[in-house]
């Protein structure tokens, strides 16, 4: 992964490859990736590359003001488009969602 816009720690916890050779790396960051908005103390980050190593998409997200941990991802080939599936734990509510405890599970499907 390219470095965020300032020197910070970014960690990769999962990777997935589809039938066309696209690769997604999933992890978390304390920083802000180019073109993204930091929303939590610790944000999830998913970056997808094509088979030649070119960046296809970057997604950075988290519940506002809270931490996000232990993401993982897989890509499933689906005709012309692939989906990136991410799961993890969040300490707080995502926009439009409620939060009922110290940590909650989340799952998301992202389109590169």
Phi, psi and omega in degrees: 000142172293155181289147172298178186288349173222163184288116180211173175270132175230131185237140178255129181244348182204160178211152177214147181231137177262181183292346179260002178091004174289140183238135173243136175248134182237141178187210178218160183216151171268355186250200180232123178280152180307130179080004182245169178238129176281127183242346181228181174292319181225113185259148169285147176222134177232121179238132181246138178238148175280179184296342179266359180091008178277140178294131178259316183199153172227134175236128175233129184202158177188162170294144183300127173071014184227177185260155180226134188228159163055051177284155172215161181211160173215152175245134177243126179288130181223080181069238181276341183238150176247157175244145172254124179255128184234139176222151179182195179243141180232146174251078182141176184261140169282161180306130178080003181243163176252162182228130187240007183197190182293320176219146178227153178275152173221156173218143181216146173247122182244143174258123180297000000 
